[in-house]
Amino acid sequence: MTDRDRQALESFWKQRVEDAHIRYQEATAALRIAREIQSQAPRPDGSFAFGQALRAENRALAEYKRVLTIFNELVIYGQIPPED
C-alpha cells in the first residue's frame, strides 16, 4: 500500500468516526428528551418511547466504538480494515 493510499484510507475512516460520533450524540439527545417525556406521558407510551430511545443510543454507541476501533488500529498499527 502506498503512502497516498494509506492517507486516503485514514481520511475515509476518520470521516466515518466523525459521522458515527454525530449519530451517537443525536441518539443521546433523543434519549434525554424521551426521559423527560416519559415522566409526562401515560405509562405504556412513555416507557415504550424511552425503551426505543435507549436501544437506539446503545446501537449508536456500539457503532461508534466499532468504527473508532477500526480507525485506531489503522492509524496506530497499520492494520487494514475489513471490507464493510
mmCIF file of the N, C-alpha and C atoms, coordinates in Angstrom:
data_MODEL
# 
_entry.id   MODEL 
# 
loop_
_atom_site.group_PDB 
_atom_site.id 
_atom_site.type_symbol 
_atom_site.label_atom_id 
_atom_site.label_alt_id 
_atom_site.label_comp_id 
_atom_site.label_asym_id 
_atom_site.label_entity_id 
_atom_site.label_seq_id 
_atom_site.pdbx_PDB_ins_code 
_atom_site.Cartn_x 
_atom_site.Cartn_y 
_atom_site.Cartn_z 
_atom_site.occupancy 
_atom_site.B_iso_or_equiv 
_atom_site.pdbx_formal_charge 
_atom_site.auth_seq_id 
_atom_site.auth_comp_id 
_atom_site.auth_asym_id 
_atom_site.auth_atom_id 
_atom_site.pdbx_PDB_model_num 
ATOM 1   N N  . MET A 1 1  ? 0.856   -1.175 0.000  1.00 0.00 ? 1  MET A N  1 
ATOM 2   C CA . MET A 1 1  ? 0.000   0.000  0.000  1.00 0.00 ? 1  MET A CA 1 
ATOM 3   C C  . MET A 1 1  ? 0.902   1.238  0.000  1.00 0.00 ? 1  MET A C  1 
ATOM 4   N N  . THR A 1 2  ? 0.589   2.140  -0.886 1.00 0.00 ? 2  THR A N  1 
ATOM 5   C CA . THR A 1 2  ? 1.382   3.366  -0.962 1.00 0.00 ? 2  THR A CA 1 
ATOM 6   C C  . THR A 1 2  ? 0.977   4.317  0.161  1.00 0.00 ? 2  THR A C  1 
ATOM 7   N N  . ASP A 1 3  ? 1.833   5.280  0.402  1.00 0.00 ? 3  ASP A N  1 
ATOM 8   C CA . ASP A 1 3  ? 1.556   6.271  1.440  1.00 0.00 ? 3  ASP A CA 1 
ATOM 9   C C  . ASP A 1 3  ? 0.289   7.057  1.103  1.00 0.00 ? 3  ASP A C  1 
ATOM 10  N N  . ARG A 1 4  ? 0.101   7.346  -0.175 1.00 0.00 ? 4  ARG A N  1 
ATOM 11  C CA . ARG A 1 4  ? -1.088  8.078  -0.613 1.00 0.00 ? 4  ARG A CA 1 
ATOM 12  C C  . ARG A 1 4  ? -2.360  7.255  -0.367 1.00 0.00 ? 4  ARG A C  1 
ATOM 13  N N  . ASP A 1 5  ? -2.281  5.949  -0.648 1.00 0.00 ? 5  ASP A N  1 
ATOM 14  C CA . ASP A 1 5  ? -3.430  5.062  -0.403 1.00 0.00 ? 5  ASP A CA 1 
ATOM 15  C C  . ASP A 1 5  ? -3.767  5.010  1.086  1.00 0.00 ? 5  ASP A C  1 
ATOM 16  N N  . ARG A 1 6  ? -2.727  4.927  1.907  1.00 0.00 ? 6  ARG A N  1 
ATOM 17  C CA . ARG A 1 6  ? -2.957  4.865  3.353  1.00 0.00 ? 6  ARG A CA 1 
ATOM 18  C C  . ARG A 1 6  ? -3.581  6.161  3.854  1.00 0.00 ? 6  ARG A C  1 
ATOM 19  N N  . GLN A 1 7  ? -3.103  7.285  3.364  1.00 0.00 ? 7  GLN A N  1 
ATOM 20  C CA . GLN A 1 7  ? -3.683  8.568  3.783  1.00 0.00 ? 7  GLN A CA 1 
ATOM 21  C C  . GLN A 1 7  ? -5.146  8.666  3.380  1.00 0.00 ? 7  GLN A C  1 
ATOM 22  N N  . ALA A 1 8  ? -5.467  8.188  2.180  1.00 0.00 ? 8  ALA A N  1 
ATOM 23  C CA . ALA A 1 8  ? -6.861  8.214  1.726  1.00 0.00 ? 8  ALA A CA 1 
ATOM 24  C C  . ALA A 1 8  ? -7.723  7.312  2.601  1.00 0.00 ? 8  ALA A C  1 
ATOM 25  N N  . LEU A 1 9  ? -7.203  6.136  2.949  1.00 0.00 ? 9  LEU A N  1 
ATOM 26  C CA . LEU A 1 9  ? -7.934  5.210  3.800  1.00 0.00 ? 9  LEU A CA 1 
ATOM 27  C C  . LEU A 1 9  ? -8.142  5.808  5.196  1.00 0.00 ? 9  LEU A C  1 
ATOM 28  N N  . GLU A 1 10 ? -7.106  6.434  5.741  1.00 0.00 ? 10 GLU A N  1 
ATOM 29  C CA . GLU A 1 10 ? -7.231  7.077  7.049  1.00 0.00 ? 10 GLU A CA 1 
ATOM 30  C C  . GLU A 1 10 ? -8.253  8.209  7.003  1.00 0.00 ? 10 GLU A C  1 
ATOM 31  N N  . SER A 1 11 ? -8.245  8.970  5.936  1.00 0.00 ? 11 SER A N  1 
ATOM 32  C CA . SER A 1 11 ? -9.205  10.065 5.789  1.00 0.00 ? 11 SER A CA 1 
ATOM 33  C C  . SER A 1 11 ? -10.635 9.532  5.719  1.00 0.00 ? 11 SER A C  1 
ATOM 34  N N  . PHE A 1 12 ? -10.818 8.449  4.961  1.00 0.00 ? 12 PHE A N  1 
ATOM 35  C CA . PHE A 1 12 ? -12.127 7.823  4.848  1.00 0.00 ? 12 PHE A CA 1 
ATOM 36  C C  . PHE A 1 12 ? -12.630 7.370  6.213  1.00 0.00 ? 12 PHE A C  1 
ATOM 37  N N  . TRP A 1 13 ? -11.796 6.677  6.986  1.00 0.00 ? 13 TRP A N  1 
ATOM 38  C CA . TRP A 1 13 ? -12.221 6.158  8.291  1.00 0.00 ? 13 TRP A CA 1 
ATOM 39  C C  . TRP A 1 13 ? -12.353 7.268  9.323  1.00 0.00 ? 13 TRP A C  1 
ATOM 40  N N  . LYS A 1 14 ? -11.569 8.312  9.183  1.00 0.00 ? 14 LYS A N  1 
ATOM 41  C CA . LYS A 1 14 ? -11.723 9.448  10.096 1.00 0.00 ? 14 LYS A CA 1 
ATOM 42  C C  . LYS A 1 14 ? -13.108 10.072 9.911  1.00 0.00 ? 14 LYS A C  1 
ATOM 43  N N  . GLN A 1 15 ? -13.536 10.185 8.652  1.00 0.00 ? 15 GLN A N  1 
ATOM 44  C CA . GLN A 1 15 ? -14.877 10.720 8.380  1.00 0.00 ? 15 GLN A CA 1 
ATOM 45  C C  . GLN A 1 15 ? -15.949 9.800  8.943  1.00 0.00 ? 15 GLN A C  1 
ATOM 46  N N  . ARG A 1 16 ? -15.752 8.502  8.843  1.00 0.00 ? 16 ARG A N  1 
ATOM 47  C CA . ARG A 1 16 ? -16.721 7.548  9.401  1.00 0.00 ? 16 ARG A CA 1 
ATOM 48  C C  . ARG A 1 16 ? -16.802 7.686  10.915 1.00 0.00 ? 16 ARG A C  1 
ATOM 49  N N  . VAL A 1 17 ? -15.651 7.915  11.568 1.00 0.00 ? 17 VAL A N  1 
ATOM 50  C CA . VAL A 1 17 ? -15.651 8.123  13.021 1.00 0.00 ? 17 VAL A CA 1 
ATOM 51  C C  . VAL A 1 17 ? -16.442 9.375  13.364 1.00 0.00 ? 17 VAL A C  1 
ATOM 52  N N  . GLU A 1 18 ? -16.208 10.435 12.633 1.00 0.00 ? 18 GLU A N  1 
ATOM 53  C CA . GLU A 1 18 ? -16.919 11.689 12.901 1.00 0.00 ? 18 GLU A CA 1 
ATOM 54  C C  . GLU A 1 18 ? -18.427 11.526 12.690 1.00 0.00 ? 18 GLU A C  1 
ATOM 55  N N  . ASP A 1 19 ? -18.806 10.831 11.626 1.00 0.00 ? 19 ASP A N  1 
ATOM 56  C CA . ASP A 1 19 ? -20.230 10.599 11.357 1.00 0.00 ? 19 ASP A CA 1 
ATOM 57  C C  . ASP A 1 19 ? -20.873 9.756  12.460 1.00 0.00 ? 19 ASP A C  1 
ATOM 58  N N  . ALA A 1 20 ? -20.174 8.703  12.875 1.00 0.00 ? 20 ALA A N  1 
ATOM 59  C CA . ALA A 1 20 ? -20.702 7.837  13.940 1.00 0.00 ? 20 ALA A CA 1 
ATOM 60  C C  . ALA A 1 20 ? -20.818 8.603  15.252 1.00 0.00 ? 20 ALA A C  1 
ATOM 61  N N  . HIS A 1 21 ? -19.877 9.483  15.506 1.00 0.00 ? 21 HIS A N  1 
ATOM 62  C CA . HIS A 1 21 ? -19.922 10.285 16.737 1.00 0.00 ? 21 HIS A CA 1 
ATOM 63  C C  . HIS A 1 21 ? -21.131 11.221 16.728 1.00 0.00 ? 21 HIS A C  1 
ATOM 64  N N  . ILE A 1 22 ? -21.390 11.814 15.585 1.00 0.00 ? 22 ILE A N  1 
ATOM 65  C CA . ILE A 1 22 ? -22.556 12.703 15.464 1.00 0.00 ? 22 ILE A CA 1 
ATOM 66  C C  . ILE A 1 22 ? -23.848 11.918 15.692 1.00 0.00 ? 22 ILE A C  1 
ATOM 67  N N  . ARG A 1 23 ? -23.945 10.722 15.089 1.00 0.00 ? 23 ARG A N  1 
ATOM 68  C CA . ARG A 1 23 ? -25.145 9.902  15.289 1.00 0.00 ? 23 ARG A CA 1 
ATOM 69  C C  . ARG A 1 23 ? -25.304 9.509  16.758 1.00 0.00 ? 23 ARG A C  1 
ATOM 70  N N  . TYR A 1 24 ? -24.203 9.221  17.431 1.00 0.00 ? 24 TYR A N  1 
ATOM 71  C CA . TYR A 1 24 ? -24.267 8.893  18.856 1.00 0.00 ? 24 TYR A CA 1 
ATOM 72  C C  . TYR A 1 24 ? -24.741 10.101 19.669 1.00 0.00 ? 24 TYR A C  1 
ATOM 73  N N  . GLN A 1 25 ? -24.216 11.275 19.376 1.00 0.00 ? 25 GLN A N  1 
ATOM 74  C CA . GLN A 1 25 ? -24.646 12.481 20.087 1.00 0.00 ? 25 GLN A CA 1 
ATOM 75  C C  . GLN A 1 25 ? -26.141 12.747 19.866 1.00 0.00 ? 25 GLN A C  1 
ATOM 76  N N  . GLU A 1 26 ? -26.605 12.537 18.644 1.00 0.00 ? 26 GLU A N  1 
ATOM 77  C CA . GLU A 1 26 ? -28.027 12.739 18.353 1.00 0.00 ? 26 GLU A CA 1 
ATOM 78  C C  . GLU A 1 26 ? -28.888 11.730 19.112 1.00 0.00 ? 26 GLU A C  1 
ATOM 79  N N  . ALA A 1 27 ? -28.427 10.487 19.171 1.00 0.00 ? 27 ALA A N  1 
ATOM 80  C CA . ALA A 1 27 ? -29.179 9.458  19.900 1.00 0.00 ? 27 ALA A CA 1 
ATOM 81  C C  . ALA A 1 27 ? -29.205 9.764  21.392 1.00 0.00 ? 27 ALA A C  1 
ATOM 82  N N  . THR A 1 28 ? -28.111 10.284 21.921 1.00 0.00 ? 28 THR A N  1 
ATOM 83  C CA . THR A 1 28 ? -28.057 10.663 23.331 1.00 0.00 ? 28 THR A CA 1 
ATOM 84  C C  . THR A 1 28 ? -29.023 11.812 23.619 1.00 0.00 ? 28 THR A C  1 
ATOM 85  N N  . ALA A 1 29 ? -29.077 12.774 22.714 1.00 0.00 ? 29 ALA A N  1 
ATOM 86  C CA . ALA A 1 29 ? -30.018 13.891 22.880 1.00 0.00 ? 29 ALA A CA 1 
ATOM 87  C C  . ALA A 1 29 ? -31.461 13.391 22.823 1.00 0.00 ? 29 ALA A C  1 
ATOM 88  N N  . ALA A 1 30 ? -31.749 12.469 21.908 1.00 0.00 ? 30 ALA A N  1 
ATOM 89  C CA . ALA A 1 30 ? -33.099 11.910 21.804 1.00 0.00 ? 30 ALA A CA 1 
ATOM 90  C C  . ALA A 1 30 ? -33.458 11.134 23.067 1.00 0.00 ? 30 ALA A C  1 
ATOM 91  N N  . LEU A 1 31 ? -32.497 10.451 23.644 1.00 0.00 ? 31 LEU A N  1 
ATOM 92  C CA . LEU A 1 31 ? -32.741 9.712  24.889 1.00 0.00 ? 31 LEU A CA 1 
ATOM 93  C C  . LEU A 1 31 ? -33.072 10.676 26.026 1.00 0.00 ? 31 LEU A C  1 
ATOM 94  N N  . ARG A 1 32 ? -32.358 11.773 26.083 1.00 0.00 ? 32 ARG A N  1 
ATOM 95  C CA . ARG A 1 32 ? -32.631 12.778 27.117 1.00 0.00 ? 32 ARG A CA 1 
ATOM 96  C C  . ARG A 1 32 ? -34.055 13.305 26.986 1.00 0.00 ? 32 ARG A C  1 
ATOM 97  N N  . ILE A 1 33 ? -34.475 13.574 25.760 1.00 0.00 ? 33 ILE A N  1 
ATOM 98  C CA . ILE A 1 33 ? -35.840 14.062 25.528 1.00 0.00 ? 33 ILE A CA 1 
ATOM 99  C C  . ILE A 1 33 ? -36.860 12.990 25.906 1.00 0.00 ? 33 ILE A C  1 
ATOM 100 N N  . ALA A 1 34 ? -36.600 11.748 25.520 1.00 0.00 ? 34 ALA A N  1 
ATOM 101 C CA . ALA A 1 34 ? -37.521 10.652 25.845 1.00 0.00 ? 34 ALA A CA 1 
ATOM 102 C C  . ALA A 1 34 ? -37.635 10.475 27.352 1.00 0.00 ? 34 ALA A C  1 
ATOM 103 N N  . ARG A 1 35 ? -36.526 10.664 28.054 1.00 0.00 ? 35 ARG A N  1 
ATOM 104 C CA . ARG A 1 35 ? -36.549 10.543 29.521 1.00 0.00 ? 35 ARG A CA 1 
ATOM 105 C C  . ARG A 1 35 ? -37.448 11.621 30.117 1.00 0.00 ? 35 ARG A C  1 
ATOM 106 N N  . GLU A 1 36 ? -37.363 12.831 29.583 1.00 0.00 ? 36 GLU A N  1 
ATOM 107 C CA . GLU A 1 36 ? -38.206 13.916 30.081 1.00 0.00 ? 36 GLU A CA 1 
ATOM 108 C C  . GLU A 1 36 ? -39.685 13.656 29.770 1.00 0.00 ? 36 GLU A C  1 
ATOM 109 N N  . ILE A 1 37 ? -39.943 13.171 28.566 1.00 0.00 ? 37 ILE A N  1 
ATOM 110 C CA . ILE A 1 37 ? -41.319 12.913 28.152 1.00 0.00 ? 37 ILE A CA 1 
ATOM 111 C C  . ILE A 1 37 ? -41.917 11.736 28.920 1.00 0.00 ? 37 ILE A C  1 
ATOM 112 N N  . GLN A 1 38 ? -41.086 10.767 29.255 1.00 0.00 ? 38 GLN A N  1 
ATOM 113 C CA . GLN A 1 38 ? -41.560 9.567  29.940 1.00 0.00 ? 38 GLN A CA 1 
ATOM 114 C C  . GLN A 1 38 ? -42.313 9.923  31.219 1.00 0.00 ? 38 GLN A C  1 
ATOM 115 N N  . SER A 1 39 ? -41.835 10.906 31.934 1.00 0.00 ? 39 SER A N  1 
ATOM 116 C CA . SER A 1 39 ? -42.484 11.261 33.191 1.00 0.00 ? 39 SER A CA 1 
ATOM 117 C C  . SER A 1 39 ? -43.840 11.942 32.972 1.00 0.00 ? 39 SER A C  1 
ATOM 118 N N  . GLN A 1 40 ? -44.052 12.477 31.772 1.00 0.00 ? 40 GLN A N  1 
ATOM 119 C CA . GLN A 1 40 ? -45.288 13.195 31.493 1.00 0.00 ? 40 GLN A CA 1 
ATOM 120 C C  . GLN A 1 40 ? -46.289 12.374 30.678 1.00 0.00 ? 40 GLN A C  1 
ATOM 121 N N  . ALA A 1 41 ? -45.817 11.347 29.983 1.00 0.00 ? 41 ALA A N  1 
ATOM 122 C CA . ALA A 1 41 ? -46.688 10.551 29.104 1.00 0.00 ? 41 ALA A CA 1 
ATOM 123 C C  . ALA A 1 41 ? -47.347 9.422  29.890 1.00 0.00 ? 41 ALA A C  1 
ATOM 124 N N  . PRO A 1 42 ? -48.435 8.923  29.375 1.00 0.00 ? 42 PRO A N  1 
ATOM 125 C CA . PRO A 1 42 ? -49.067 7.760  30.012 1.00 0.00 ? 42 PRO A CA 1 
ATOM 126 C C  . PRO A 1 42 ? -48.093 6.585  30.062 1.00 0.00 ? 42 PRO A C  1 
ATOM 127 N N  . ARG A 1 43 ? -48.267 5.728  31.005 1.00 0.00 ? 43 ARG A N  1 
ATOM 128 C CA . ARG A 1 43 ? -47.342 4.627  31.305 1.00 0.00 ? 43 ARG A CA 1 
ATOM 129 C C  . ARG A 1 43 ? -46.861 3.830  30.091 1.00 0.00 ? 43 ARG A C  1 
ATOM 130 N N  . PRO A 1 44 ? -47.728 3.192  29.339 1.00 0.00 ? 44 PRO A N  1 
ATOM 131 C CA . PRO A 1 44 ? -47.174 2.333  28.278 1.00 0.00 ? 44 PRO A CA 1 
ATOM 132 C C  . PRO A 1 44 ? -46.452 3.133  27.193 1.00 0.00 ? 44 PRO A C  1 
ATOM 133 N N  . ASP A 1 45 ? -47.005 4.269  26.815 1.00 0.00 ? 45 ASP A N  1 
ATOM 134 C CA . ASP A 1 45 ? -46.403 5.048  25.730 1.00 0.00 ? 45 ASP A CA 1 
ATOM 135 C C  . ASP A 1 45 ? -45.062 5.651  26.129 1.00 0.00 ? 45 ASP A C  1 
ATOM 136 N N  . GLY A 1 46 ? -45.009 6.224  27.296 1.00 0.00 ? 46 GLY A N  1 
ATOM 137 C CA . GLY A 1 46 ? -43.767 6.849  27.756 1.00 0.00 ? 46 GLY A CA 1 
ATOM 138 C C  . GLY A 1 46 ? -42.660 5.837  27.943 1.00 0.00 ? 46 GLY A C  1 
ATOM 139 N N  . SER A 1 47 ? -42.990 4.714  28.520 1.00 0.00 ? 47 SER A N  1 
ATOM 140 C CA . SER A 1 47 ? -41.986 3.663  28.728 1.00 0.00 ? 47 SER A CA 1 
ATOM 141 C C  . SER A 1 47 ? -41.509 3.083  27.401 1.00 0.00 ? 47 SER A C  1 
ATOM 142 N N  . PHE A 1 48 ? -42.426 2.908  26.469 1.00 0.00 ? 48 PHE A N  1 
ATOM 143 C CA . PHE A 1 48 ? -42.065 2.368  25.159 1.00 0.00 ? 48 PHE A CA 1 
ATOM 144 C C  . PHE A 1 48 ? -41.120 3.317  24.434 1.00 0.00 ? 48 PHE A C  1 
ATOM 145 N N  . ALA A 1 49 ? -41.450 4.597  24.425 1.00 0.00 ? 49 ALA A N  1 
ATOM 146 C CA . ALA A 1 49 ? -40.606 5.589  23.750 1.00 0.00 ? 49 ALA A CA 1 
ATOM 147 C C  . ALA A 1 49 ? -39.221 5.652  24.388 1.00 0.00 ? 49 ALA A C  1 
ATOM 148 N N  . PHE A 1 50 ? -39.172 5.597  25.704 1.00 0.00 ? 50 PHE A N  1 
ATOM 149 C CA . PHE A 1 50 ? -37.890 5.622  26.394 1.00 0.00 ? 50 PHE A CA 1 
ATOM 150 C C  . PHE A 1 50 ? -37.062 4.381  26.042 1.00 0.00 ? 50 PHE A C  1 
ATOM 151 N N  . GLY A 1 51 ? -37.710 3.224  26.021 1.00 0.00 ? 51 GLY A N  1 
ATOM 152 C CA . GLY A 1 51 ? -37.001 1.988  25.671 1.00 0.00 ? 51 GLY A CA 1 
ATOM 153 C C  . GLY A 1 51 ? -36.449 2.027  24.257 1.00 0.00 ? 51 GLY A C  1 
ATOM 154 N N  . GLN A 1 52 ? -37.246 2.546  23.330 1.00 0.00 ? 52 GLN A N  1 
ATOM 155 C CA . GLN A 1 52 ? -36.795 2.673  21.947 1.00 0.00 ? 52 GLN A CA 1 
ATOM 156 C C  . GLN A 1 52 ? -35.592 3.610  21.858 1.00 0.00 ? 52 GLN A C  1 
ATOM 157 N N  . ALA A 1 53 ? -35.660 4.732  22.550 1.00 0.00 ? 53 ALA A N  1 
ATOM 158 C CA . ALA A 1 53 ? -34.561 5.699  22.524 1.00 0.00 ? 53 ALA A CA 1 
ATOM 159 C C  . ALA A 1 53 ? -33.302 5.113  23.165 1.00 0.00 ? 53 ALA A C  1 
ATOM 160 N N  . LEU A 1 54 ? -33.477 4.355  24.220 1.00 0.00 ? 54 LEU A N  1 
ATOM 161 C CA . LEU A 1 54 ? -32.337 3.730  24.889 1.00 0.00 ? 54 LEU A CA 1 
ATOM 162 C C  . LEU A 1 54 ? -31.666 2.708  23.972 1.00 0.00 ? 54 LEU A C  1 
ATOM 163 N N  . ARG A 1 55 ? -32.463 1.898  23.286 1.00 0.00 ? 55 ARG A N  1 
ATOM 164 C CA . ARG A 1 55 ? -31.892 0.915  22.358 1.00 0.00 ? 55 ARG A CA 1 
ATOM 165 C C  . ARG A 1 55 ? -31.181 1.610  21.196 1.00 0.00 ? 55 ARG A C  1 
ATOM 166 N N  . ALA A 1 56 ? -31.744 2.706  20.709 1.00 0.00 ? 56 ALA A N  1 
ATOM 167 C CA . ALA A 1 56 ? -31.112 3.452  19.612 1.00 0.00 ? 56 ALA A CA 1 
ATOM 168 C C  . ALA A 1 56 ? -29.780 4.034  20.067 1.00 0.00 ? 56 ALA A C  1 
ATOM 169 N N  . GLU A 1 57 ? -29.735 4.532  21.291 1.00 0.00 ? 57 GLU A N  1 
ATOM 170 C CA . GLU A 1 57 ? -28.472 5.076  21.799 1.00 0.00 ? 57 GLU A CA 1 
ATOM 171 C C  . GLU A 1 57 ? -27.436 3.965  21.947 1.00 0.00 ? 57 GLU A C  1 
ATOM 172 N N  . ASN A 1 58 ? -27.861 2.814  22.436 1.00 0.00 ? 58 ASN A N  1 
ATOM 173 C CA . ASN A 1 58 ? -26.931 1.684  22.583 1.00 0.00 ? 58 ASN A CA 1 
ATOM 174 C C  . ASN A 1 58 ? -26.370 1.241  21.235 1.00 0.00 ? 58 ASN A C  1 
ATOM 175 N N  . ARG A 1 59 ? -27.226 1.188  20.216 1.00 0.00 ? 59 ARG A N  1 
ATOM 176 C CA . ARG A 1 59 ? -26.755 0.815  18.872 1.00 0.00 ? 59 ARG A CA 1 
ATOM 177 C C  . ARG A 1 59 ? -25.781 1.853  18.325 1.00 0.00 ? 59 ARG A C  1 
ATOM 178 N N  . ALA A 1 60 ? -26.094 3.125  18.532 1.00 0.00 ? 60 ALA A N  1 
ATOM 179 C CA . ALA A 1 60 ? -25.220 4.196  18.050 1.00 0.00 ? 60 ALA A CA 1 
ATOM 180 C C  . ALA A 1 60 ? -23.872 4.158  18.763 1.00 0.00 ? 60 ALA A C  1 
ATOM 181 N N  . LEU A 1 61 ? -23.882 3.885  20.056 1.00 0.00 ? 61 LEU A N  1 
ATOM 182 C CA . LEU A 1 61 ? -22.628 3.793  20.800 1.00 0.00 ? 61 LEU A CA 1 
ATOM 183 C C  . LEU A 1 61 ? -21.801 2.600  20.334 1.00 0.00 ? 61 LEU A C  1 
ATOM 184 N N  . ALA A 1 62 ? -22.441 1.473  20.118 1.00 0.00 ? 62 ALA A N  1 
ATOM 185 C CA . ALA A 1 62 ? -21.722 0.285  19.646 1.00 0.00 ? 62 ALA A CA 1 
ATOM 186 C C  . ALA A 1 62 ? -21.077 0.546  18.281 1.00 0.00 ? 62 ALA A C  1 
ATOM 187 N N  . GLU A 1 63 ? -21.807 1.209  17.399 1.00 0.00 ? 63 GLU A N  1 
ATOM 188 C CA . GLU A 1 63 ? -21.252 1.518  16.077 1.00 0.00 ? 63 GLU A CA 1 
ATOM 189 C C  . GLU A 1 63 ? -20.096 2.512  16.182 1.00 0.00 ? 63 GLU A C  1 
ATOM 190 N N  . TYR A 1 64 ? -20.243 3.505  17.024 1.00 0.00 ? 64 TYR A N  1 
ATOM 191 C CA . TYR A 1 64 ? -19.169 4.485  17.227 1.00 0.00 ? 64 TYR A CA 1 
ATOM 192 C C  . TYR A 1 64 ? -17.910 3.790  17.753 1.00 0.00 ? 64 TYR A C  1 
ATOM 193 N N  . LYS A 1 65 ? -18.072 2.925  18.718 1.00 0.00 ? 65 LYS A N  1 
ATOM 194 C CA . LYS A 1 65 ? -16.922 2.198  19.267 1.00 0.00 ? 65 LYS A CA 1 
ATOM 195 C C  . LYS A 1 65 ? -16.282 1.295  18.218 1.00 0.00 ? 65 LYS A C  1 
ATOM 196 N N  . ARG A 1 66 ? -17.107 0.634  17.399 1.00 0.00 ? 66 ARG A N  1 
ATOM 197 C CA . ARG A 1 66 ? -16.589 -0.253 16.353 1.00 0.00 ? 66 ARG A CA 1 
ATOM 198 C C  . ARG A 1 66 ? -15.748 0.529  15.336 1.00 0.00 ? 66 ARG A C  1 
ATOM 199 N N  . VAL A 1 67 ? -16.296 1.644  14.857 1.00 0.00 ? 67 VAL A N  1 
ATOM 200 C CA . VAL A 1 67 ? -15.609 2.445  13.850 1.00 0.00 ? 67 VAL A CA 1 
ATOM 201 C C  . VAL A 1 67 ? -14.348 3.078  14.438 1.00 0.00 ? 67 VAL A C  1 
ATOM 202 N N  . LEU A 1 68 ? -14.425 3.528  15.679 1.00 0.00 ? 68 LEU A N  1 
ATOM 203 C CA . LEU A 1 68 ? -13.262 4.123  16.328 1.00 0.00 ? 68 LEU A CA 1 
ATOM 204 C C  . LEU A 1 68 ? -12.149 3.102  16.510 1.00 0.00 ? 68 LEU A C  1 
ATOM 205 N N  . THR A 1 69 ? -12.497 1.884  16.852 1.00 0.00 ? 69 THR A N  1 
ATOM 206 C CA . THR A 1 69 ? -11.502 0.819  16.999 1.00 0.00 ? 69 THR A CA 1 
ATOM 207 C C  . THR A 1 69 ? -10.824 0.533  15.662 1.00 0.00 ? 69 THR A C  1 
ATOM 208 N N  . ILE A 1 70 ? -11.597 0.451  14.600 1.00 0.00 ? 70 ILE A N  1 
ATOM 209 C CA . ILE A 1 70 ? -11.029 0.224  13.269 1.00 0.00 ? 70 ILE A CA 1 
ATOM 210 C C  . ILE A 1 70 ? -10.076 1.350  12.904 1.00 0.00 ? 70 ILE A C  1 
ATOM 211 N N  . PHE A 1 71 ? -10.497 2.584  13.134 1.00 0.00 ? 71 PHE A N  1 
ATOM 212 C CA . PHE A 1 71 ? -9.657  3.733  12.815 1.00 0.00 ? 71 PHE A CA 1 
ATOM 213 C C  . PHE A 1 71 ? -8.365  3.704  13.629 1.00 0.00 ? 71 PHE A C  1 
ATOM 214 N N  . ASN A 1 72 ? -8.469  3.437  14.922 1.00 0.00 ? 72 ASN A N  1 
ATOM 215 C CA . ASN A 1 72 ? -7.272  3.380  15.762 1.00 0.00 ? 72 ASN A CA 1 
ATOM 216 C C  . ASN A 1 72 ? -6.309  2.296  15.303 1.00 0.00 ? 72 ASN A C  1 
ATOM 217 N N  . GLU A 1 73 ? -6.825  1.126  14.982 1.00 0.00 ? 73 GLU A N  1 
ATOM 218 C CA . GLU A 1 73 ? -5.962  0.039  14.529 1.00 0.00 ? 73 GLU A CA 1 
ATOM 219 C C  . GLU A 1 73 ? -5.296  0.375  13.204 1.00 0.00 ? 73 GLU A C  1 
ATOM 220 N N  . LEU A 1 74 ? -5.990  1.092  12.358 1.00 0.00 ? 74 LEU A N  1 
ATOM 221 C CA . LEU A 1 74 ? -5.404  1.528  11.085 1.00 0.00 ? 74 LEU A CA 1 
ATOM 222 C C  . LEU A 1 74 ? -4.278  2.525  11.324 1.00 0.00 ? 74 LEU A C  1 
ATOM 223 N N  . VAL A 1 75 ? -4.548  3.538  12.129 1.00 0.00 ? 75 VAL A N  1 
ATOM 224 C CA . VAL A 1 75 ? -3.575  4.611  12.339 1.00 0.00 ? 75 VAL A CA 1 
ATOM 225 C C  . VAL A 1 75 ? -2.388  4.140  13.186 1.00 0.00 ? 75 VAL A C  1 
ATOM 226 N N  . ILE A 1 76 ? -2.653  3.433  14.244 1.00 0.00 ? 76 ILE A N  1 
ATOM 227 C CA . ILE A 1 76 ? -1.587  3.056  15.170 1.00 0.00 ? 76 ILE A CA 1 
ATOM 228 C C  . ILE A 1 76 ? -0.787  1.860  14.676 1.00 0.00 ? 76 ILE A C  1 
ATOM 229 N N  . TYR A 1 77 ? -1.487  0.822  14.197 1.00 0.00 ? 77 TYR A N  1 
ATOM 230 C CA . TYR A 1 77 ? -0.812  -0.437 13.851 1.00 0.00 ? 77 TYR A CA 1 
ATOM 231 C C  . TYR A 1 77 ? -0.717  -0.679 12.354 1.00 0.00 ? 77 TYR A C  1 
ATOM 232 N N  . GLY A 1 78 ? -1.365  0.135  11.559 1.00 0.00 ? 78 GLY A N  1 
ATOM 233 C CA . GLY A 1 78 ? -1.346  -0.062 10.119 1.00 0.00 ? 78 GLY A CA 1 
ATOM 234 C C  . GLY A 1 78 ? -2.210  -1.219 9.646  1.00 0.00 ? 78 GLY A C  1 
ATOM 235 N N  . GLN A 1 79 ? -3.108  -1.683 10.495 1.00 0.00 ? 79 GLN A N  1 
ATOM 236 C CA . GLN A 1 79 ? -3.972  -2.800 10.178 1.00 0.00 ? 79 GLN A CA 1 
ATOM 237 C C  . GLN A 1 79 ? -5.062  -2.350 9.208  1.00 0.00 ? 79 GLN A C  1 
ATOM 238 N N  . ILE A 1 80 ? -5.129  -2.996 8.056  1.00 0.00 ? 80 ILE A N  1 
ATOM 239 C CA . ILE A 1 80 ? -6.114  -2.652 7.044  1.00 0.00 ? 80 ILE A CA 1 
ATOM 240 C C  . ILE A 1 80 ? -7.485  -3.158 7.497  1.00 0.00 ? 80 ILE A C  1 
ATOM 241 N N  . PRO A 1 81 ? -8.492  -2.279 7.492  1.00 0.00 ? 81 PRO A N  1 
ATOM 242 C CA . PRO A 1 81 ? -9.833  -2.682 7.957  1.00 0.00 ? 81 PRO A CA 1 
ATOM 243 C C  . PRO A 1 81 ? -10.493 -3.647 6.990  1.00 0.00 ? 81 PRO A C  1 
ATOM 244 N N  . PRO A 1 82 ? -11.419 -4.457 7.529  1.00 0.00 ? 82 PRO A N  1 
ATOM 245 C CA . PRO A 1 82 ? -12.160 -5.372 6.664  1.00 0.00 ? 82 PRO A CA 1 
ATOM 246 C C  . PRO A 1 82 ? -13.104 -4.598 5.749  1.00 0.00 ? 82 PRO A C  1 
ATOM 247 N N  . GLU A 1 83 ? -13.517 -5.232 4.677  1.00 0.00 ? 83 GLU A N  1 
ATOM 248 C CA . GLU A 1 83 ? -14.500 -4.622 3.771  1.00 0.00 ? 83 GLU A CA 1 
ATOM 249 C C  . GLU A 1 83 ? -15.801 -4.431 4.527  1.00 0.00 ? 83 GLU A C  1 
ATOM 250 N N  . ASP A 1 84 ? -16.424 -3.307 4.350  1.00 0.00 ? 84 ASP A N  1 
ATOM 251 C CA . ASP A 1 84 ? -17.695 -3.022 5.023  1.00 0.00 ? 84 ASP A CA 1 
ATOM 252 C C  . ASP A 1 84 ? -18.845 -3.153 4.096  1.00 0.00 ? 84 ASP A C  1 
# 
